[in-house]
Every structure is written in C-alpha cells, then in structure tokens.
C-alpha cells in the first residue's frame, strides 16, 4: 500500500551535531546534547532527523571530508553515545537519516594514505589516478572561485588524483567493484545501528564515469545495486538523493521499476520558488512544478527552502538569477560560487513575518516531503563574517543566556550571532515558546496541519487557473478527499476566482483561519488573499475525511 510509505507524509529536520547543542562544555555540539533536545524536536512535530556527517574527520569541509566511515568523531562523543541517541530518538517515534558520503574521502583516510604508496598498493585503485596531468585538469569544479582544479599532483604517488570537490577530498573510484562492496558494508553497518536511511551526497558524481573522460556515462545500475541491498537489509529504509539535475534527467535516478532512490531534493523547483518570491510572478514556478510532475508512484520529491549549502541558482537564466540576487543578495559578500546565495531564509526576507510565513506555507504545500533546516523555525539569521557556506552554520539559539544556551564555553565551534536583529538575545527558542504568536509556535501548527493533510504527500495534484500571475492555486486529491491551497506572492492583496473541479466543491472549509467555510455557487469561489497571504481549504468539508478514517 502506498500509504504505508512513511516518507510520503513526514516532515524531516536537518541539523549538524556540532552546532545543535553542547553538553560537555567544549564549545562543540555532541550526541549527548542532541539527546537533551529530542523532546523539543518531538514537541514541534518532526518525524525524522537528517544528520550531517558526524564521523571522524579533519573537518576541513564541515565533516564531509570523512576519515573513517565506521566511527563517531570524538568531538561529538562515542559510538555508545550514538547508540543511546538512536534509542532515545526511536522511543519518541523519530526516525534518523544520516549522510552517506561515498563520492570521496578525506586525504587523511587510511585508504588514501595507503593508495599513495603506488600502483601496487592495496587501495590504489580505489581512487582515480593519471600519470599525466589531464587536459581538463581544471574543469567541472564544484566550488568555482574557491577551488583551483579537479586534478592535483601527489608527490608520494607521483600521479595526479581526481577530486570533484576540494583537493583534500580525493574521489573514490566507484567503478571498482571492491569500492561498491565497501559502500554496501558502510550502509549495512549504520542500518544495523538503527538508521532509517541515507541522504546520499553528490549522487551524479558517484555514478558517472570517473576521471578525464569528456563524455560522462551515468551508471544507474550502481544506484539500483545500492537500493537492492538497502531493501534486503531493511525494507522500509530510504535513500534521499542530492542530485541537482534537469527534470528530463530525473527518472533514471528514481528508477522506472521502484529500483532507484526513493526521494530526491527538488533543486529545480526550489530555484524557481525563490524567483517567484523575488518577483511575485508564479508563472515560471508553475512551469517548474509541471516539469517535475511525472515520477514513479512510490518516488517522492523533497522540498526545502534553505539547507547547509548555498542557495544554488545555477538553473535560472542569467537575467532571472540577477533578479534574485538584486532582491535577496544585493551585496557581493552575500553571493557564492558565481551561482548562489549564502544567507538564511529569514535574512533574505528581511525578517518580515508575512513573507516568511508565505514561504513556509508554500514549502509545506508543495507536492512532496518538506525538509526543514535547524533554526529556521525560529527565524535564525546568518553570519556573513564567516567564510563561504559557514555563514549559515552558526550554533542553534536556545535562549538569551551566554552563547545562546548552546554551550557554557565562550569560544564555540562557530561564533553565535550576538548582534543585530537576529541576535540570540532576541531570536531564541525559550522566548518564542512563551509567545503564542511566535514563529516557532506558528511553525509547529503548520507542521501539524501538513501531517493532517496526507493528500499532499500521497495524492495527485493539479494547478488551478486563477487568471492572476501573482497567485498559485493547487488542488490535491487522495482517497476521495481534496484540498485547495492558494498563495499570493505579491505585496498587494488579490481576489481570484477558482473552480476546484471535483464533486461536492460548493463548500470549502478553511483549515487555518477564523472563517470556517466558504460557499460558492456552481462550484466556483471568489477568494481574497492578503499581501503574501495563503489559504488552506478542504473541499466539501470534513465529513469525507472522517468517513475514510472510520473505514
């Protein structure tokens, strides 16, 4: 049954252990601190936690430079602390997804240190080498403007090694069967410890032809191999893929026969979402939604507003990207890699509550599974004094106590935000818990609403005609029940007429605002939206839903 797929109607919360809560007072977050805050996460209604890498690492790239795939970095605790965290999360019904970082390792990983000894070394062929510097030695960089090349000479090996990311992150050669066997072993290890799946980092790079080949062949059979292993070990575990690809390229990643990754982040829609927020024009967003409509029945898009990286706008035209920059990142220091924005949502929207609510209401209403970033539920800001993507990786702001209640130590893993509109002294969990109208409490109510509307996660959807380029109206249908949800992207009020186009649509029941219903003749409704307003309606009332629940 499709309604047994837990990831279809869940809310996922993304966090970094090192910036969430410090329990031992060393200035770095740890699993003991995370355990202390599980009740907070349970109280706001999230279903699953996505953990950024927490394994041993030199930590030159936010932990994505892993030096041991089978351990826990001592800064975060021990393997025992991780097991205790898993136990406590499971007690609260919270699933845990962890990063699977197998496109590359740290150059300090024992595999690479052994591989450098020469072509006869045990792990030499686990990486990608070239005797001569390839002609495309500086092409395909993930971090243009910061990264200098994709091939680096290693003096010990006397060869060049390939790295899509920084030079301290050599790529694994996944075309080597031994490497894929090891990847399955890594997956099996963490599944045995209770994780519910993996967020797969850099999916296209894992399966593409390695090295200096100009024509990159995608070996999707590698993905299908990992999926089969996952299902054999744990039938309800999931793969959530990071693959910033065009809509026409998505189906092979999902697999046509339920044999690919279960979920993918919808980077394409995300970019046009921000274009709509910047311009007020929903037409390109509508086109993006339609372009990503056709996916396998059990597959799912993951929708997000911000994540741990830059806001990537690389799929927009130059003119569209410039409009988003002008609105949300007008200063050069706010931009990154010639394609993105290194700011949090609240700062991009100038802390304006109506626009923040619009953005989050839309994310919860998009066809797929919402993924939140830690701190966005309270409107946390960023620190542009920090380098590159670290600007959005500041410690969680728990209270107005010193160091935002994150740690007792003055020098934390990243400085807390202690100045300006987004200072921890005014933006923190403790203060917002006490305020019934706070963003935190509004977000918790929206999470509950989203989970009470399974039509969004499981059902079919349609875009309704409004005749207004500022208003997006969508209808969801599932098991005889329908929702209609509208969003106004303009700073002016608008009135639109919609026709749900389903039986029993003369009456709409408002799910979040004071008026309980709207009656329209012949199934047509004229609805008023405030500036940046949003409306959630159940079509035909609650009787159909209650009837289904009794069944």
matplotlib code that plots the C-alpha trace (Angstrom):
import matplotlib.pyplot as plt

x = [0.0, 1.3, 0.0, 2.4, 5.4, 6.4, 8.4, 5.4, 3.7, 6.7, 8.5, 12.3, 14.5, 18.1, 20.8, 24.5, 25.5, 28.4, 26.1, 23.0, 23.7, 26.9, 26.5, 30.1, 31.1, 33.9, 32.1, 31.2, 27.8, 27.6, 25.2, 24.5, 23.4, 21.3, 19.6, 18.7, 16.8, 14.9, 11.8, 11.9, 12.0, 9.2, 7.1, 7.2, 6.1, 9.0, 9.1, 12.7, 16.1, 18.7, 22.1, 25.1, 28.3, 29.4, 32.2, 35.9, 37.2, 40.0, 36.9, 38.1, 34.7, 32.0, 32.7, 32.2, 35.9, 35.4, 38.5, 36.6, 33.2, 32.6, 33.0, 32.0, 34.2, 35.4, 34.3, 30.7, 31.1, 31.5, 29.8, 28.0, 26.6, 25.3, 23.6, 22.0, 20.8, 19.3, 17.5, 16.1, 15.0, 13.2, 11.5, 9.9, 9.0, 11.6, 13.5, 17.1, 18.6, 22.4, 24.6, 26.2, 29.3, 30.9, 31.8, 35.1, 37.0, 39.4, 43.0, 43.7, 41.6, 43.7, 42.5, 44.1, 47.2, 47.8, 46.8, 49.5, 52.2, 52.0, 50.1, 50.6, 49.3, 46.2, 43.8, 45.5, 42.7, 40.0, 40.8, 41.2, 44.7, 46.5, 50.3, 50.0, 48.0, 44.7, 43.8, 40.6, 42.5, 40.5, 37.1, 33.9, 34.8, 32.1, 33.3, 34.4, 36.2, 37.5, 38.6, 41.6, 41.4, 39.9, 43.2, 46.1, 49.6, 50.5, 54.3, 54.2, 52.2, 53.9, 50.5, 47.6, 44.4, 40.9, 38.7, 35.3, 35.5, 38.4, 41.9, 41.8, 38.8, 40.0, 37.2, 36.6, 36.5, 33.0, 33.6, 35.8, 33.6, 35.6, 34.6, 30.9, 31.2, 32.7, 29.8, 27.3, 29.3, 29.1, 25.3, 24.9, 26.8, 24.7, 21.4, 22.4, 22.6, 19.1, 19.1, 16.1, 18.1, 20.6, 20.8, 23.2, 25.7, 26.6, 24.7, 25.6, 29.3, 29.1, 27.7, 29.4, 32.4, 35.5, 38.5, 39.3, 36.6, 34.9, 31.7, 30.4, 28.4, 26.0, 26.0, 22.5, 22.9, 25.1, 22.2, 19.9, 22.5, 22.5, 18.7, 18.5, 21.0, 19.1, 15.7, 17.2, 18.7, 15.8, 12.6, 11.3, 14.7, 15.0, 17.6, 17.3, 19.4, 21.2, 21.1, 20.8, 19.7, 17.3, 13.7, 14.3, 17.2, 15.4, 13.6, 16.7, 17.7, 14.3, 14.3, 11.3, 10.5, 10.9, 14.5, 16.3, 16.5, 13.2, 13.5, 15.3, 15.6, 13.8, 16.5, 14.8, 11.5, 13.5, 15.3, 12.0, 10.4, 12.9, 12.5, 8.7, 9.5, 11.7, 9.4, 5.9, 5.4, 4.4, 4.4, 8.0, 7.3, 4.2, 6.2, 8.9, 6.3, 4.7, 8.2, 8.9, 5.4, 6.0, 7.8, 7.2, 4.3, 6.4, 9.0, 8.9, 10.3, 11.8, 11.1, 13.2, 13.8, 17.3, 19.9, 23.5, 25.0, 24.5, 21.1, 22.0, 20.5, 22.5, 19.4, 18.0, 18.8, 21.4, 18.6, 16.4, 19.4, 20.2, 16.7, 17.0, 20.4, 19.1, 16.2, 17.9, 21.7, 22.5, 26.0, 28.8, 29.6, 26.2, 26.8, 28.9, 30.5, 29.0, 25.7, 24.3, 23.4, 24.9, 22.2, 19.4, 15.8, 14.9, 17.7, 16.9, 13.3, 14.4, 12.8, 9.4, 6.9, 4.3, 6.9, 8.5, 5.0, 4.2, 7.5, 7.0, 3.3, 4.3, 7.0, 4.6, 2.0, 4.3, 3.8, 6.4, 8.0, 9.2, 12.7, 13.5, 16.8, 17.5, 16.8, 14.5, 11.6, 12.6, 13.9, 17.6, 19.9, 23.4, 26.9, 28.5, 31.8, 32.3, 33.8, 31.8, 28.9, 29.8, 27.7, 24.5, 26.1, 26.0, 25.0, 21.4, 19.9, 18.2, 17.9, 19.2, 21.8, 25.5, 26.4, 22.7, 22.3, 24.2, 27.4, 29.0, 32.2, 32.9, 34.7, 32.2, 32.6, 31.3, 30.6, 27.0, 25.0, 25.1, 24.5, 21.6, 18.1, 18.8, 20.9, 20.3, 19.2, 16.0, 15.7, 15.7, 13.6, 12.9, 11.4, 9.3, 8.0, 6.4, 4.8, 1.7, 2.0, 5.7, 7.2, 8.1, 4.6, 3.2, 5.6, 4.6, 1.0, 1.8, 3.7, 0.7, -1.6, 0.7, 0.6, -3.2, -3.3, -2.0, -3.3, -0.2, 2.2, 0.3, -2.2, -2.4, -2.3, -3.4, -2.7, -5.9, -6.4, -6.6, -6.1, -3.6, 0.2, 0.8, -1.4, -0.6, -3.6, -3.2, -5.6, -4.7, -6.8, -6.4, -8.9, -11.9, -10.7, -9.5, -7.6, -7.3, -4.3, -3.6, -0.6, -0.3, 3.3, 2.6, 2.8, -0.7, -4.0, -5.7, -9.1, -9.2, -11.9, -11.2, -13.1, -11.9, -13.3, -14.2, -17.6, -19.0, -16.9, -19.6, -18.3, -14.6, -13.7, -10.8, -8.2, -6.1, -8.0, -11.0, -13.7, -14.7, -16.1, -16.6, -19.7, -19.6, -22.3, -21.8, -18.6, -16.9, -15.3, -14.1, -11.4, -9.5, -5.8, -3.9, -0.5, 1.7, -1.4, -2.1, -5.3, -5.7, -9.2, -10.6, -13.1, -16.6, -15.9, -14.6, -17.2, -15.4, -12.1, -13.9, -15.7, -12.4, -10.8, -13.7, -13.2]
y = [0.0, 3.4, 4.9, 2.7, 4.6, 6.6, 9.2, 10.3, 12.1, 13.1, 16.3, 16.0, 18.2, 18.8, 19.5, 19.4, 17.7, 20.2, 23.3, 22.0, 21.5, 21.2, 19.0, 18.6, 22.3, 22.1, 24.5, 21.8, 20.1, 16.4, 13.5, 13.9, 17.5, 16.3, 13.7, 16.5, 18.4, 15.4, 16.4, 19.8, 18.3, 15.9, 18.8, 20.7, 17.6, 16.5, 12.8, 12.3, 13.9, 14.2, 14.3, 15.9, 13.8, 13.1, 10.6, 11.1, 13.9, 16.6, 18.8, 21.0, 20.8, 20.7, 17.0, 15.9, 15.0, 11.7, 9.8, 6.8, 5.7, 3.4, 5.7, 8.8, 11.9, 12.2, 15.8, 14.5, 11.6, 7.9, 5.1, 4.4, 7.9, 7.5, 4.2, 6.0, 8.8, 6.2, 4.6, 7.9, 9.0, 5.7, 6.0, 9.2, 7.8, 9.9, 8.3, 9.1, 9.6, 10.0, 11.3, 8.7, 10.4, 8.0, 10.1, 11.0, 10.6, 12.8, 12.7, 11.6, 8.5, 5.3, 4.1, 7.1, 7.1, 3.6, 4.3, 7.0, 4.3, 3.4, 1.4, -1.9, -0.5, -2.2, 0.7, 2.4, 1.5, 2.7, 6.2, 7.8, 8.5, 9.8, 9.7, 12.9, 16.0, 15.7, 18.4, 19.0, 19.4, 22.5, 21.6, 20.6, 22.3, 22.2, 25.4, 27.8, 30.9, 29.0, 25.7, 25.8, 22.4, 18.9, 17.2, 17.5, 16.0, 13.8, 13.7, 10.3, 8.5, 10.5, 10.7, 13.1, 12.2, 13.3, 15.3, 16.9, 18.8, 20.3, 18.8, 17.3, 15.2, 12.6, 10.9, 7.2, 5.0, 3.6, 1.7, -0.6, -3.4, -3.5, 0.1, -0.6, -3.6, -1.4, 1.2, -1.6, -2.6, 1.0, 1.1, -2.2, -1.0, 2.0, 0.2, -2.3, 0.6, 1.6, 4.4, 4.7, 5.5, 7.8, 11.2, 10.3, 13.1, 14.1, 11.3, 12.1, 12.1, 8.6, 7.0, 9.0, 7.7, 8.7, 10.7, 12.5, 11.2, 14.0, 12.1, 11.2, 7.9, 7.6, 4.0, 4.0, 0.3, 1.3, 3.1, 0.1, -2.1, 0.1, 0.1, -3.7, -4.0, -1.5, -3.2, -6.6, -5.3, -3.0, -3.0, 0.5, 2.3, 5.1, 6.7, 10.5, 11.7, 15.0, 15.3, 18.8, 17.7, 18.8, 17.4, 15.4, 13.6, 12.6, 9.4, 7.1, 8.3, 7.2, 4.1, 3.1, 0.0, 1.1, 0.2, 3.6, 6.2, 6.8, 10.5, 13.4, 17.1, 19.2, 21.7, 22.7, 23.8, 25.4, 27.8, 29.0, 29.2, 31.9, 33.6, 33.8, 35.1, 37.8, 38.9, 38.0, 36.1, 32.4, 31.5, 30.1, 28.2, 26.7, 25.6, 24.1, 22.1, 20.8, 19.8, 17.7, 16.1, 12.7, 10.5, 6.8, 6.2, 5.3, 8.0, 11.4, 14.9, 16.5, 20.2, 22.7, 26.4, 26.5, 23.9, 23.7, 24.8, 27.9, 28.6, 27.3, 29.3, 27.7, 26.5, 30.0, 32.2, 35.0, 37.5, 35.5, 34.9, 38.6, 39.4, 37.0, 38.5, 42.0, 41.1, 38.7, 39.2, 42.7, 42.7, 40.6, 39.1, 37.6, 35.6, 32.5, 30.4, 32.8, 30.9, 31.1, 32.9, 32.2, 33.6, 32.1, 32.5, 35.0, 37.4, 37.1, 38.1, 40.9, 39.2, 40.0, 37.6, 37.6, 36.7, 34.0, 32.5, 32.6, 30.8, 28.1, 27.6, 27.1, 24.6, 22.5, 22.7, 21.6, 18.0, 16.0, 15.8, 19.1, 19.3, 22.0, 23.4, 23.7, 27.2, 28.2, 27.5, 30.5, 32.7, 32.4, 34.6, 34.2, 35.5, 36.8, 37.3, 33.5, 32.0, 30.6, 28.3, 28.6, 31.7, 29.6, 27.1, 29.1, 27.5, 26.9, 29.7, 28.2, 31.1, 34.6, 33.0, 33.5, 31.6, 31.4, 28.5, 26.3, 26.0, 27.1, 27.8, 31.3, 30.0, 27.8, 25.8, 28.9, 32.2, 32.7, 35.5, 38.2, 41.4, 43.0, 42.0, 38.2, 38.1, 35.2, 37.8, 38.4, 35.3, 32.1, 29.1, 30.0, 33.4, 32.1, 29.1, 31.6, 33.6, 32.0, 34.1, 33.4, 32.0, 28.8, 28.2, 29.1, 26.6, 23.8, 24.4, 24.3, 21.0, 19.5, 20.8, 19.4, 15.9, 16.2, 16.7, 13.4, 14.3, 16.4, 13.5, 10.7, 12.2, 13.5, 17.2, 19.9, 23.6, 25.6, 28.5, 31.9, 34.4, 36.1, 35.8, 36.5, 33.7, 30.0, 27.7, 23.9, 21.0, 17.7, 14.5, 11.3, 8.5, 10.7, 13.8, 17.0, 20.1, 23.5, 25.7, 29.2, 31.5, 35.2, 36.2, 39.9, 42.6, 43.7, 42.0, 40.0, 38.5, 35.4, 33.1, 29.4, 26.3, 23.2, 20.9, 18.0, 16.8, 18.4, 21.5, 24.1, 24.4, 25.0, 24.6, 26.8, 24.8, 27.6, 30.9, 32.1, 31.8, 28.2, 27.8, 29.4, 28.7, 29.2, 28.7, 26.1, 25.1, 28.4, 30.5, 34.1, 34.2, 37.2, 36.9, 39.4, 40.6, 37.5, 35.7, 31.9, 29.9, 26.2, 24.6, 21.2, 20.7, 19.6, 19.7, 17.2, 14.5, 12.8, 12.6, 11.4, 8.7, 7.5, 7.4, 5.3, 2.8]
z = [0.0, -1.0, 2.3, 4.2, 2.8, 5.9, 4.0, 2.0, 4.8, 7.1, 8.0, 8.0, 10.2, 9.1, 11.7, 12.3, 15.6, 16.1, 16.1, 17.8, 21.5, 23.5, 26.6, 27.8, 27.6, 25.0, 22.6, 20.1, 19.8, 20.7, 20.8, 24.5, 23.8, 20.9, 23.1, 25.6, 22.8, 21.3, 23.4, 21.7, 18.3, 19.2, 20.5, 17.2, 15.4, 13.2, 12.1, 11.0, 11.7, 8.9, 10.4, 8.6, 8.8, 12.3, 11.6, 12.3, 10.1, 9.8, 9.5, 6.6, 4.9, 7.6, 8.2, 4.6, 4.5, 6.3, 7.5, 9.0, 7.7, 10.7, 13.7, 15.5, 15.7, 19.3, 19.3, 19.2, 21.6, 21.2, 19.3, 22.5, 22.6, 19.0, 20.0, 23.0, 20.7, 18.4, 21.3, 22.6, 19.1, 18.5, 21.8, 20.6, 17.2, 15.4, 12.6, 11.8, 8.3, 8.1, 5.3, 3.0, 1.8, -0.7, -3.7, -1.9, 1.3, 3.3, 2.1, 5.7, 5.3, 5.7, 2.3, 0.6, 2.7, 1.6, -2.0, -2.3, -1.9, -5.6, -8.2, -6.4, -3.1, -1.6, -2.1, -5.1, -7.5, -5.0, -6.3, -9.7, -11.0, -14.0, -14.8, -16.8, -16.0, -17.9, -20.3, -18.4, -15.1, -14.0, -15.4, -13.6, -10.3, -7.6, -5.9, -8.7, -7.4, -4.4, -5.8, -8.2, -10.0, -10.2, -10.6, -8.1, -8.2, -5.3, -4.7, -2.9, -5.6, -8.4, -10.1, -10.4, -8.4, -9.3, -7.0, -7.9, -4.6, -2.7, -3.2, 0.3, -0.8, -3.4, -5.3, -4.8, -7.9, -7.7, -10.9, -8.9, -7.6, -4.3, -3.6, -4.2, -1.9, 0.8, 0.3, 0.9, 4.0, 5.3, 4.6, 6.4, 9.4, 10.1, 9.2, 11.9, 14.4, 13.5, 11.0, 8.7, 5.6, 4.0, 2.4, -0.5, -1.1, -4.7, -6.4, -10.0, -9.2, -7.6, -10.7, -13.5, -15.5, -13.4, -14.4, -17.6, -19.9, -21.7, -22.2, -18.8, -18.7, -15.8, -14.3, -12.8, -12.2, -9.3, -7.7, -8.3, -6.7, -3.5, -3.5, -3.6, -0.8, 1.3, 0.8, 1.7, 4.9, 6.0, 3.9, 5.0, 4.8, 2.2, 0.0, -0.2, -3.1, -3.7, -7.4, -8.9, -12.4, -15.0, -15.0, -18.1, -16.4, -13.2, -14.0, -14.2, -10.7, -9.3, -11.4, -13.6, -11.5, -7.9, -8.1, -7.7, -4.9, -3.1, -2.8, -4.4, -3.4, -6.0, -6.7, -9.9, -8.3, -5.4, -7.7, -9.3, -5.9, -5.0, -8.3, -7.5, -4.1, -5.6, -8.5, -7.4, -10.6, -10.2, -13.9, -14.0, -10.7, -12.2, -15.2, -13.0, -11.0, -14.2, -15.5, -12.4, -12.2, -13.7, -11.3, -10.3, -7.9, -4.9, -5.5, -3.8, -4.1, -1.1, -0.9, 1.0, 1.4, 2.7, 3.6, 4.8, 1.5, -0.6, -2.3, -5.7, -8.6, -11.4, -13.3, -13.7, -16.7, -16.1, -16.1, -13.6, -11.3, -11.3, -10.2, -7.3, -6.4, -6.5, -4.2, -1.7, -2.1, -3.4, -1.9, -3.4, 0.1, 0.2, -3.0, -3.5, -6.4, -9.0, -8.7, -5.2, -2.0, 1.3, 3.5, 5.7, 4.7, 7.5, 6.5, 2.8, 3.6, 5.9, 8.9, 7.5, 9.1, 6.3, 3.7, 5.9, 6.6, 2.9, 2.1, 4.7, 3.9, 0.3, 1.2, 3.3, 0.5, -2.4, -3.7, -1.8, 1.6, 3.4, 4.8, 7.3, 8.4, 12.1, 13.4, 10.6, 12.8, 14.9, 12.1, 12.8, 10.8, 9.3, 9.9, 6.7, 8.5, 8.4, 5.2, 2.4, 3.5, 7.2, 7.2, 7.7, 10.1, 13.3, 16.7, 17.5, 19.5, 22.5, 24.9, 25.8, 28.1, 27.1, 23.9, 23.1, 25.6, 23.1, 25.3, 28.5, 26.7, 25.2, 22.1, 20.2, 17.0, 15.2, 16.8, 17.9, 16.3, 19.0, 17.2, 15.2, 14.5, 14.5, 17.7, 20.1, 22.7, 20.8, 18.5, 20.6, 21.4, 25.0, 24.2, 21.3, 23.4, 25.7, 22.9, 21.4, 18.3, 17.7, 14.5, 16.4, 17.5, 14.1, 12.5, 14.9, 14.0, 10.3, 10.8, 12.5, 9.6, 7.0, 8.6, 8.8, 5.1, 3.7, 0.3, -0.3, 0.4, -1.2, -3.6, -7.2, -7.7, -10.2, -10.7, -10.8, -13.1, -11.2, -14.1, -11.8, -12.2, -8.5, -7.1, -7.2, -6.6, -6.3, -5.7, -4.1, -4.3, -2.4, -1.5, -2.4, -0.4, -1.9, -0.7, -2.3, -1.3, -2.5, -2.1, -3.0, -3.9, -4.2, -1.6, -2.7, -1.9, -4.7, -5.3, -7.5, -8.8, -8.8, -9.6, -7.8, -10.4, -8.1, -6.8, -3.7, -4.2, -3.4, 0.1, 1.2, 4.9, 6.0, 7.9, 9.4, 9.6, 11.5, 8.9, 8.9, 5.4, 2.0, -0.1, -3.8, -6.4, -9.1, -7.5, -8.2, -5.5, -5.3, -2.6, -1.2, -0.3, 1.8, 0.7, 0.9, 2.0, 2.0, 2.3, 3.0, 2.3, 2.5, -0.3, 0.8, 4.4, 7.0, 6.5, 3.7, 5.7, 8.8, 6.8, 5.3, 8.8, 10.1, 7.2]

ax = plt.figure().add_subplot(projection="3d")
ax.plot(x, y, z, "-o")
ax.set_aspect("equal")
plt.show()
